[in-house]
Amino acid sequence: MIYADQMRYDCAGFSGNPDVKTPNIDRLANEGVCFDEAFTSYPLCTPFRGSLLTGKYAHQVGLYSNHFPINPDQPSLAPILNEAGYKSGYIGKWHLYGGPKPGFVPPGPDRMGFDHFVGYNRGHYYTDAIFYRDTDQPYRCKRYEPDFQTDHTIEFMESARDSGDPFLAYVCFGPPHFPMDMPEHWRNMYDPDKITLPKGTPNPELQKRRAQERTAQEFDGDNNFGEQSKTDKIEGQDTEVESEAQIRKFVAEYYGMISSVDFNVGRLLNWLDAQDLAKDTIVVFFSDHGDMLGQHGAYCGLKRQAYRAAAQVPLLVRYPAQFAAGKRVSSLVDVAVDTMPTLLETCGETIPDSVQGISYLSLLKGNSDTPTRDHVQYELMKADFGGRSERHVKPERGIRTKDWLYVRKEDRPLYLFDQNADRDEVVNLVNDPAYADIQAELDARVLRNMAETGDAWNLEMDFPSPGFMTHAEGKTYLEEVVKPAAIEVP
């Protein structure tokens, strides 16, 4: 399982991007199954991670926003495969142990069954990274983080191979999630002046309005961008409205980080080839959410939106022993809740009754073109966070079908987009009398989904979460406490 944090679907060669170079990720698409309509029901890190391991919607996992700990007392992926004889290893950012940053995740239930662990709870420090193993002794590596995380992943797989055990290897890369912290050869790989910006970017007037809304104390506009604190911006941005030059620089560096991930995907695929394990190993490449990259008046780095820019993600699955190469799937899939039951079914294991996702194994095998689901839900729950960054004070719910995207707040509809005529989601048809029947039908389905899945408008986590650190507090703690105690490793 290869997890690229905050990677958009349309930022790779296989999805038609004309600029970014991803030969190894493209190889996965060509040798496996590529899902062209894969979305995440909650495009935010912690809720997604909980859903991926349990196959349940974020509100049922009990994770309503970032930086809260998961309840380990629920069926999840690693323990089930452990019981079947697999060795399970997790490498990288965890983000399921509450607020500590970087955070030692102790062995035991808080690791959700993974019996090998090389990682940390929170943070993005790619060129001066901290990680832990089975004690609270921190280790510090000044190599680029995805490179040494790939080393650790291969080390774990080699250990399992040597003992003759099947393995579940799960590596979570930080890039292309900001900050834009990378070696210079990746940073300079793309010329900002020569890349093709996402459609509708930039839109200075819309960006200006969004920025003004973000400065307000109470957000009650007719959009869902005002509810992001102006402090929740990318380090180094000193203006509220990003210029085209700023967006181009961000996107070019974002592409550089994607290419760095691609390089390490190639290393993992080459190792499987060298060990003659490729045919009988399932490889899954995915992300938790995308990045707005300045579209729809949003700033670069923003996610937790129902727009394609934030909610559509890559999903590639290769398994030569069972799945034909080069298959493209246009059926909707919810990567967050559907992947866990799919992997269990593929491995011949029983899917727990608690799972709310739907296995897409039939689509992988190509036995049927019948969609496994006709919609993907969308949820964004209330998280005031004491007025700090990352707040979203008015929850949202929505539904995406093959033909429509509809999102509402508790007290009003928000937007409606025609997915056939307006794939870029530019023309908001909400409250247009010509689409009143469609809007009413979708609105009813949203409310029905909430009732059927045990969702409610008033769900909110109590802030602060255990051990919570702001980004500033975490940075101070890292420099003054963690790094002085760390053992430097090559």
Rosetta blueprint (number, residue, H / E / L):
1 M L
2 I E
3 Y E
4 A E
5 D E
6 Q L
7 M L
8 R L
9 Y L
10 D L
11 C L
12 A L
13 G H
14 F H
15 S H
16 G L
17 N L
18 P L
19 D L
20 V L
21 K L
22 T L
23 P H
24 N H
25 I H
26 D H
27 R H
28 L H
29 A H
30 N H
31 E H
32 G L
33 V E
34 C E
35 F E
36 D L
37 E L
38 A E
39 F E
40 T L
41 S L
42 Y L
43 P L
44 L L
45 C H
46 T H
47 P H
48 F H
49 R H
50 G H
51 S H
52 L H
53 L H
54 T H
55 G L
56 K L
57 Y L
58 A H
59 H H
60 Q H
61 V H
62 G L
63 L L
64 Y L
65 S L
66 N L
67 H L
68 F L
69 P E
70 I L
71 N L
72 P L
73 D L
74 Q L
75 P L
76 S L
77 L H
78 A H
79 P H
80 I H
81 L H
82 N H
83 E H
84 A L
85 G L
86 Y L
87 K E
88 S E
89 G E
90 Y E
91 I E
92 G E
93 K E
94 W L
95 H L
96 L L
97 Y E
98 G L
99 G L
100 P L
101 K L
102 P L
103 G L
104 F L
105 V L
106 P L
107 P L
108 G L
109 P H
110 D H
111 R H
112 M L
113 G L
114 F L
115 D L
116 H E
117 F E
118 V E
119 G E
120 Y E
121 N L
122 R L
123 G L
124 H L
125 Y L
126 Y L
127 T L
128 D L
129 A E
130 I E
131 F E
132 Y E
133 R L
134 D L
135 T L
136 D L
137 Q L
138 P L
139 Y E
140 R E
141 C E
142 K L
143 R L
144 Y L
145 E H
146 P H
147 D H
148 F H
149 Q H
150 T H
151 D H
152 H H
153 T H
154 I H
155 E H
156 F H
157 M H
158 E H
159 S H
160 A H
161 R H
162 D H
163 S H
164 G L
165 D L
166 P L
167 F E
168 L E
169 A E
170 Y E
171 V E
172 C E
173 F E
174 G E
175 P E
176 P E
177 H L
178 F L
179 P L
180 M L
181 D L
182 M L
183 P L
184 E H
185 H H
186 W H
187 R H
188 N L
189 M L
190 Y L
191 D L
192 P H
193 D H
194 K H
195 I L
196 T L
197 L L
198 P L
199 K L
200 G L
201 T L
202 P L
203 N L
204 P H
205 E H
206 L H
207 Q H
208 K H
209 R H
210 R H
211 A H
212 Q H
213 E H
214 R H
215 T L
216 A L
217 Q L
218 E L
219 F L
220 D L
221 G L
222 D L
223 N L
224 N L
225 F L
226 G L
227 E L
228 Q L
229 S L
230 K L
231 T L
232 D L
233 K L
234 I L
235 E L
236 G L
237 Q L
238 D L
239 T L
240 E L
241 V L
242 E L
243 S L
244 E H
245 A H
246 Q H
247 I H
248 R H
249 K H
250 F H
251 V H
252 A H
253 E H
254 Y H
255 Y H
256 G H
257 M H
258 I H
259 S H
260 S H
261 V H
262 D H
263 F H
264 N H
265 V H
266 G H
267 R H
268 L H
269 L H
270 N H
271 W H
272 L H
273 D H
274 A H
275 Q L
276 D L
277 L L
278 A L
279 K L
280 D L
281 T L
282 I L
283 V E
284 V E
285 F E
286 F E
287 S L
288 D L
289 H L
290 G L
291 D L
292 M L
293 L L
294 G L
295 Q H
296 H H
297 G H
298 A L
299 Y L
300 C L
301 G L
302 L L
303 K L
304 R L
305 Q L
306 A L
307 Y L
308 R H
309 A H
310 A H
311 A H
312 Q E
313 V L
314 P L
315 L E
316 L E
317 V E
318 R E
319 Y L
320 P L
321 A L
322 Q L
323 F L
324 A L
325 A L
326 G L
327 K E
328 R E
329 V E
330 S L
331 S L
332 L L
333 V E
334 D E
335 V H
336 A H
337 V H
338 D H
339 T H
340 M H
341 P H
342 T H
343 L H
344 L H
345 E H
346 T H
347 C L
348 G L
349 E L
350 T L
351 I L
352 P L
353 D L
354 S L
355 V L
356 Q L
357 G L
358 I L
359 S L
360 Y L
361 L H
362 S H
363 L H
364 L H
365 K H
366 G L
367 N L
368 S L
369 D L
370 T L
371 P L
372 T L
373 R L
374 D L
375 H E
376 V E
377 Q E
378 Y E
379 E E
380 L E
381 M L
382 K E
383 A E
384 D L
385 F H
386 G H
387 G H
388 R L
389 S L
390 E L
391 R L
392 H E
393 V L
394 K L
395 P L
396 E E
397 R E
398 G E
399 I E
400 R E
401 T E
402 K L
403 D L
404 W E
405 L E
406 Y E
407 V E
408 R E
409 K E
410 E L
411 D L
412 R L
413 P E
414 L E
415 Y E
416 L E
417 F E
418 D E
419 Q L
420 N L
421 A L
422 D L
423 R L
424 D L
425 E L
426 V L
427 V L
428 N L
429 L L
430 V L
431 N L
432 D L
433 P H
434 A H
435 Y H
436 A H
437 D H
438 I H
439 Q H
440 A H
441 E H
442 L H
443 D H
444 A H
445 R H
446 V H
447 L H
448 R H
449 N H
450 M H
451 A H
452 E H
453 T H
454 G L
455 D L
456 A L
457 W L
458 N L
459 L L
460 E E
461 M L
462 D L
463 F L
464 P L
465 S L
466 P L
467 G L
468 F L
469 M L
470 T L
471 H H
472 A H
473 E H
474 G H
475 K H
476 T H
477 Y H
478 L H
479 E H
480 E H
481 V H
482 V H
483 K H
484 P H
485 A H
486 A L
487 I E
488 E E
489 V E
490 P L
